[in-house]
Amino acid sequence: MKKYFIIVASLTLLLAFAQRTFAEGVDVTVGIDYQSGDYDLTYGDTYKVGIPAPKLVYTLKETYGNWSITGFYGDSGCNTISTNSLVSEYWSSTSSLPDLSYKARSRKYGIDLGYTFTFGQLTLTPTLGYHDTLMTSGYEYLYTSTYDVTARNLLSYEIKEIRLGAIAGYVLSPKIILSAGFGFSVRSHYYETQENTSTLGGLDTAITVNCDPGSQSSSSSDYMAALTYRFNPHFAAQVKYSYERGSMDTDGGTRIGFASNSYHCGVFSLGGSYSF
């Protein structure tokens, strides 16, 4: 609940700032992107699972002079996936479970502050921000006897990081802008959570959450390239490819016994934005 409070509070502050200063020259842009891609998460050096990236990512950007502040949020929800080597091989006892299905979820949100320098047709925007990434995988099964019992076992990694980045843009024509960017974590930490849930007759009867932060660290970097077409001063469309990779390491061993984990994610997106 605390995580979602932070999201709502951040967006509320953005809107409040815009409302107070709109008449003073603040430009507000809202956008939505449709994404296609997966987080490929590797446990140790052996077990792999593909976790779908959020299909929709919502953005809110406020610009005042050369300064900008941008917030974004995307959540795939808990979906059924076709394979999960961690479940089928490491947790091999699951093979005999009735109506077994593999589950996965990803969520990402953040906020970035930027300042834009202009050199003719070229712009350069250094950014500083906070990003939070969640990757979850596991399994669920249904056992039917006198009552329907649904059990779920999920393992989650949540990465919290302070991120430095930069975006370069080049105006090809009054309507077309080509941009590229990169970013990396300057301070990062991750948390591991294993959640076991049993539901009897539609009611949660037992929930156990085991957190094992230990002595853990993580690092990540990301890159993107985008082409933007501006139909008019208000509406624009964008095609973008982004790539992210990272590692998660611990000195004390994680809950399921892996001292090192890694991930990478390549995503194509098509989106639109409207500026007020």
C-alpha positions as CSV (number, residue, x, y, z in Angstrom):
1,M,0.0,0.0,0.0
2,K,2.9,2.4,0.8
3,K,4.2,2.0,-2.7
4,Y,1.0,3.0,-4.4
5,F,0.6,6.0,-1.9
6,I,4.0,7.2,-3.2
7,I,2.8,6.9,-6.8
8,V,-0.5,8.8,-6.1
9,A,1.3,11.5,-4.0
10,S,3.9,12.1,-6.7
11,L,1.3,12.5,-9.5
12,T,-0.9,14.7,-7.2
13,L,2.1,17.0,-6.5
14,L,2.7,17.2,-10.3
15,L,-0.9,18.2,-10.9
16,A,-0.9,20.7,-8.0
17,F,2.2,22.3,-9.3
18,A,0.7,22.6,-12.8
19,Q,-2.5,24.0,-11.5
20,R,-0.8,26.8,-9.5
21,T,1.6,27.8,-12.2
22,F,-0.3,27.1,-15.4
23,A,-1.0,30.8,-16.0
24,E,2.7,31.5,-15.5
25,G,3.9,29.5,-18.5
26,V,3.9,25.8,-17.5
27,D,3.2,23.4,-20.3
28,V,1.6,20.1,-19.3
29,T,1.8,17.0,-21.5
30,V,-0.1,13.7,-20.9
31,G,0.8,10.6,-22.8
32,I,0.2,6.9,-23.1
33,D,2.4,4.2,-24.7
34,Y,1.5,0.7,-25.8
35,Q,4.5,-1.6,-25.3
36,S,5.6,-5.0,-26.5
37,G,8.5,-6.9,-24.8
38,D,9.6,-9.0,-21.9
39,Y,11.8,-8.8,-18.8
40,D,14.1,-11.8,-19.2
41,L,15.0,-12.7,-15.6
42,T,17.8,-15.2,-14.8
43,Y,18.1,-16.8,-11.4
44,G,21.7,-17.7,-10.7
45,D,23.1,-18.9,-14.1
46,T,20.5,-21.5,-14.8
47,Y,16.8,-20.8,-14.3
48,K,15.1,-18.3,-16.7
49,V,11.7,-16.8,-16.9
50,G,10.2,-14.2,-19.3
51,I,8.0,-11.7,-17.5
52,P,5.8,-9.5,-19.8
53,A,6.6,-5.8,-19.6
54,P,3.6,-3.5,-18.9
55,K,1.4,-3.2,-22.0
56,L,0.4,0.4,-21.1
57,V,2.6,3.1,-19.6
58,Y,1.1,6.5,-18.6
59,T,3.2,9.6,-18.5
60,L,2.7,13.2,-17.1
61,K,5.2,15.9,-18.0
62,E,5.4,19.5,-16.9
63,T,7.8,22.0,-18.5
64,Y,8.6,25.5,-17.2
65,G,11.2,27.2,-19.3
66,N,14.2,24.9,-19.6
67,W,13.1,22.8,-16.6
68,S,11.0,19.7,-16.8
69,I,9.6,17.1,-14.5
70,T,8.2,13.8,-15.8
71,G,6.3,11.0,-14.0
72,F,5.4,7.6,-15.4
73,Y,3.7,4.4,-14.4
74,G,3.0,1.0,-15.9
75,D,1.8,-2.3,-14.5
76,S,1.3,-5.6,-16.4
77,G,-0.9,-7.2,-13.7
78,C,-0.5,-10.8,-12.8
79,N,-0.7,-12.8,-16.0
80,T,-0.4,-16.5,-17.0
81,I,2.8,-17.3,-18.9
82,S,3.7,-20.4,-20.9
83,T,7.0,-21.5,-19.3
84,N,8.9,-20.9,-16.1
85,S,12.1,-23.0,-15.7
86,L,12.5,-21.9,-12.0
87,V,9.2,-23.5,-11.2
88,S,9.4,-26.6,-13.4
89,E,13.0,-27.4,-12.7
90,Y,14.1,-25.9,-9.3
91,W,10.7,-26.4,-7.7
92,S,10.3,-29.8,-9.4
93,S,7.7,-31.0,-6.8
94,T,5.2,-28.7,-8.6
95,S,5.0,-31.0,-11.6
96,S,2.4,-33.1,-9.8
97,L,0.2,-30.2,-8.7
98,P,-3.3,-30.1,-10.2
99,D,-4.3,-27.4,-12.7
100,L,-0.8,-25.8,-12.4
101,S,-0.3,-22.5,-14.2
102,Y,2.8,-20.2,-14.2
103,K,2.3,-16.5,-13.2
104,A,4.3,-13.4,-13.8
105,R,4.0,-9.6,-13.3
106,S,6.1,-6.5,-13.8
107,R,5.6,-2.9,-12.7
108,K,7.7,0.2,-13.2
109,Y,7.2,3.8,-12.1
110,G,9.4,6.8,-11.5
111,I,9.9,10.5,-11.7
112,D,12.7,12.5,-13.4
113,L,13.8,16.1,-13.2
114,G,15.5,17.5,-16.3
115,Y,17.1,20.7,-17.6
116,T,17.3,21.3,-21.4
117,F,20.2,22.9,-23.2
118,T,19.6,24.1,-26.8
119,F,22.3,24.3,-29.5
120,G,20.5,25.2,-32.7
121,Q,18.5,22.2,-33.8
122,L,20.1,20.0,-31.2
123,T,18.9,19.7,-27.6
124,L,20.5,18.0,-24.6
125,T,18.6,17.2,-21.4
126,P,20.5,15.8,-18.4
127,T,18.1,14.1,-15.9
128,L,18.1,13.0,-12.3
129,G,15.3,10.7,-11.0
130,Y,14.0,7.9,-8.9
131,H,12.9,4.6,-10.5
132,D,11.2,1.6,-9.0
133,T,11.0,-1.8,-10.9
134,L,9.1,-4.9,-9.7
135,M,9.5,-8.3,-11.3
136,T,7.4,-11.2,-10.0
137,S,7.1,-14.9,-11.1
138,G,5.8,-18.1,-9.6
139,Y,2.9,-20.5,-9.9
140,E,-0.7,-21.1,-9.0
141,Y,-2.8,-24.3,-8.8
142,L,-6.4,-25.2,-8.1
143,Y,-7.3,-28.2,-5.9
144,T,-11.0,-29.3,-5.9
145,S,-12.5,-31.5,-3.2
146,T,-15.3,-30.4,-0.9
147,Y,-14.1,-26.8,-1.5
148,D,-12.1,-25.2,-4.2
149,V,-8.7,-24.3,-2.9
150,T,-6.4,-22.0,-4.9
151,A,-2.8,-21.7,-3.8
152,R,-0.2,-19.3,-5.1
153,N,3.6,-19.0,-4.6
154,L,5.2,-15.9,-6.0
155,L,8.8,-14.7,-5.8
156,S,9.4,-10.9,-6.4
157,Y,12.4,-8.7,-6.9
158,E,11.9,-4.9,-6.4
159,I,14.7,-2.6,-7.4
160,K,14.7,1.0,-6.1
161,E,17.3,3.3,-7.6
162,I,18.5,6.9,-8.0
163,R,19.2,7.3,-11.8
164,L,21.3,9.7,-13.8
165,G,20.5,10.1,-17.5
166,A,20.6,12.2,-20.6
167,I,18.4,12.6,-23.7
168,A,19.6,14.2,-26.9
169,G,17.1,15.4,-29.5
170,Y,17.6,16.6,-33.1
171,V,15.0,18.5,-35.1
172,L,14.9,16.9,-38.6
173,S,12.0,19.1,-39.7
174,P,9.3,21.2,-38.0
175,K,7.3,18.1,-37.5
176,I,9.9,15.3,-37.0
177,I,12.3,14.9,-34.0
178,L,14.8,12.1,-33.6
179,S,16.0,11.4,-30.0
180,A,18.3,9.0,-28.1
181,G,19.1,8.6,-24.5
182,F,20.8,6.6,-21.8
183,G,20.7,6.2,-18.1
184,F,22.4,4.4,-15.2
185,S,21.8,3.8,-11.5
186,V,24.1,5.8,-9.2
187,R,22.5,4.4,-6.0
188,S,20.5,1.2,-6.1
189,H,19.1,-1.5,-3.8
190,Y,16.8,-4.4,-4.3
191,Y,14.4,-6.4,-2.1
192,E,13.3,-10.0,-2.4
193,T,9.8,-11.2,-1.3
194,Q,8.4,-14.7,-1.4
195,E,4.6,-14.7,-1.0
196,N,2.5,-17.8,-0.3
197,T,-1.3,-17.4,-0.5
198,S,-4.1,-19.9,0.0
199,T,-7.7,-19.1,-0.9
200,L,-10.5,-21.2,0.3
201,G,-14.0,-20.7,-1.2
202,G,-13.0,-17.2,-2.5
203,L,-11.6,-16.0,0.8
204,D,-7.9,-15.6,1.7
205,T,-7.3,-18.1,4.6
206,A,-3.5,-17.8,4.9
207,I,-1.0,-15.3,3.7
208,T,2.7,-15.6,4.4
209,V,5.2,-13.1,3.2
210,N,8.9,-13.7,3.7
211,C,11.3,-10.7,3.2
212,D,15.0,-11.2,3.1
213,P,16.8,-8.0,2.2
214,G,20.1,-9.1,3.6
215,S,23.2,-7.4,2.3
216,Q,22.1,-6.8,-1.2
217,S,23.0,-4.4,-4.1
218,S,22.0,-3.9,-7.7
219,S,22.9,-1.9,-10.7
220,S,21.3,-1.2,-14.0
221,S,21.6,0.8,-17.2
222,D,19.2,1.6,-20.0
223,Y,19.2,3.0,-23.6
224,M,16.5,4.3,-25.9
225,A,16.0,5.7,-29.4
226,A,12.8,7.4,-30.6
227,L,11.2,9.1,-33.6
228,T,8.5,11.7,-32.8
229,Y,6.0,13.1,-35.3
230,R,4.2,16.3,-34.2
231,F,0.8,16.7,-36.0
232,N,0.2,20.1,-34.5
233,P,1.4,22.1,-31.5
234,H,-0.7,19.9,-29.2
235,F,-0.7,16.3,-30.5
236,A,2.3,14.1,-31.2
237,A,2.9,10.4,-31.9
238,Q,6.1,8.5,-31.1
239,V,7.8,5.2,-32.0
240,K,10.4,4.1,-29.5
241,Y,12.8,1.2,-28.7
242,S,14.3,0.9,-25.2
243,Y,16.6,-1.6,-23.7
244,E,17.4,-2.1,-20.0
245,R,19.7,-4.5,-18.2
246,G,20.7,-5.0,-14.6
247,S,22.1,-7.3,-11.9
248,M,21.1,-8.2,-8.4
249,D,23.7,-9.6,-6.0
250,T,23.8,-10.5,-2.3
251,D,26.5,-11.6,0.2
252,G,24.2,-13.7,2.3
253,G,22.2,-15.7,-0.2
254,T,18.7,-14.9,-1.3
255,R,15.5,-16.6,-0.1
256,I,15.7,-19.4,-2.7
257,G,19.5,-19.7,-2.5
258,F,20.8,-17.7,-5.5
259,A,23.6,-15.2,-4.7
260,S,23.4,-13.5,-8.1
261,N,20.6,-12.7,-10.5
262,S,20.3,-10.7,-13.7
263,Y,17.8,-9.4,-16.1
264,H,17.5,-7.6,-19.5
265,C,14.5,-6.1,-21.3
266,G,14.0,-4.9,-24.8
267,V,10.7,-3.1,-25.6
268,F,9.1,-1.6,-28.7
269,S,6.5,1.1,-28.0
270,L,4.0,3.2,-29.9
271,G,2.4,6.1,-28.1
272,G,0.7,9.5,-28.3
273,S,0.8,12.6,-26.2
274,Y,-1.2,15.8,-25.9
275,S,0.1,19.1,-24.6
276,F,-2.0,21.8,-23.0
